[in-house]
Amino acid sequence: MDPTLSLIGRTSPLLADDITKYSSELFDKISSSKFLVIGGAGSIGSAVTREIFKRNPKILHVVDISENNMVELVRDIRSSIGYNDGEFATFAIDCGSDIFDSFIRTGPGYDYVLNLSALKHVRSEKDPFTLMRMIDVNVFNTDKTMKQALELGAKKYFCVSTDKAANPVNMMGASKRIMEMFLMRRSLEIPVSTARFANVAFSDGSLLYGFNRRIEKNQPLSAPNDVRRYFVTPQESGELCLMSCLLGDNRDVFFPKLNYDLNLITFSEIAERYLHNLGYTPVHCTTEEEARVRVEELKTQHKYPVYFFSSDTTGEKDFEEFYTENEVLDMNRFIALGVIKNQPIYDQVLLDLFTTVIQDLRARGSWNRFDLINLFNTMIPEFAHKETGKFLDNKM
């Protein structure tokens, strides 16, 4: 059993029964098809790539901006799964560049295009420049690559959304909600499906990933004790994306059936379980400084300093949800997955306004966070942006 499961409070894999039920259909579709995975070397992207690779696709091309992550992806696949009969190749390219445009235009063509590239951190809204890049990556690159998939004659386009798109309180979640609006418009031209899912445990850059780095560097663990989150394992994230891409109908949004009472868990709870698994007893410190200076002292006693705190940073939601009360659900097709059934509803005027305002701001060469927050409020009238003036970069 994946040891991550016990840390996030579960005893069995979430999607095992669904994967078994549809195993033949998944294998048949993958083994006869050509795939392009964009952002395929990140945590979710590499999990998706592994799921596709082990089912013997005809072509599997992976694009990612991170050369180092790409190298690790190849080493990991070769060292675990090995080889298959199809063509497997990786390309260290930015999907927003003209180099990518040339690559996809002159390539072999693909049956399925999966886009896993994203700026996913709430902390990315701290400054206007990173926030503008988030809009570029999460919204405009998605629309661009979907148009390119259409022009190539792809059967299906998949991209990943987030549970934070349901009743968003931060700009990251709102950017994904706006992305979903652009998807609805493009879905009239090419089939698309997506997924909203929980935090991927120990994914690159996540707080839990940081626990490993802190232990390696003899640094204390720090986490909020009041923020509750749903978690899935990396393999489950790959399986969820694969199921949505290959089995979802046009405009479907897949999400995991996780139980509010059983599966929501705080980061501080996971930190304590994590330390217990390593043989340490957590010692609660009252300040960051106390936690920093006590590491060496406590480690000799098989103890470890932790600093837990109440969250007060911008954009942090107290709990997470996968859908809103206004969305139509199919909860019966799959055992462990729910599906949001969408109609192609979008506001052309709003989408044009969004595009024009962003183009004008960039042409002007200057903008601030509130220019973008106000635009998001126009796009999503119910957007309840949680602004506190404090950001995660000011936390340990």
Helices and strands as residue ranges (DSSP letters): H 4-7, H 16-21, H 23-31, E 34-38, H 43-53, E 59-63, H 67-80, E 87-91, H 98-106, E 112-115, G 122-125, H 128-135, I 136-140, H 141-152, E 156-160, G 163-165, H 171-186, E 192-195, E 199-200, H 207-216, E 221-224, E 228-229, E 231-232, H 234-247, E 253-256, H 260-263, E 265-266, H 267-277, E 281-284, H 288-293, H 295-299, E 303-309, E 328-330, E 337-341, H 348-364, H 369-379, G 392-394
